[in-house]
Amino acid sequence: MRTFILIIAITIAGIPHAFSAQLSAPAYNQASNNGFLKIANDKKPLRKPSKGMSMRKVKRLFGDPIRIMPATGKPPIERWVYEKYTVYFEGKYVIHAVRNRQFSPTRTN
C-alpha cells in the first residue's frame, strides 16, 4: 500500500512540470510597430500581411498573389496564395495570414 501511495505521489508531482514546458514557449510574437506578423522561433522572420489590412494595401505591399481562390462559405472567405504564405480575407479585409507548409522532397518512414 505504501508503494502504491508513493507511486501516485511521484506521478502527481511530475504533472505540473510536464505542462509548464508546453505553456512557456509562445508560438507567435506580433510586431506592432510595422504592422507585420513574424514567427517567434524562426531564424528569418516572415513578413506577411497582418489582420485588418485591406486587399488594396496587401496587393500594393506584397504584389499579386500566385493564385486567388474564389470566396466560399458564409461569410464568404477568399484566399490569396503567395509563395511562402496564404492570406485569408473576409470581405475586403485580412482575417488571417499563415505560412505555407514546406514539404521535403525525400520521404522518411
Long-range contacts (C-beta under 8 A, 24 or more apart in sequence): 37-97, 39-99, 46-84, 46-85, 46-99, 48-82, 48-84, 48-85, 48-87, 48-97, 48-99, 49-87, 49-94, 49-97, 50-94, 50-97, 51-94, 51-95, 51-96, 51-97, 52-93, 52-94, 53-93, 53-94, 54-92, 54-93, 54-94, 55-89, 55-92, 55-93, 56-92, 58-87, 58-94
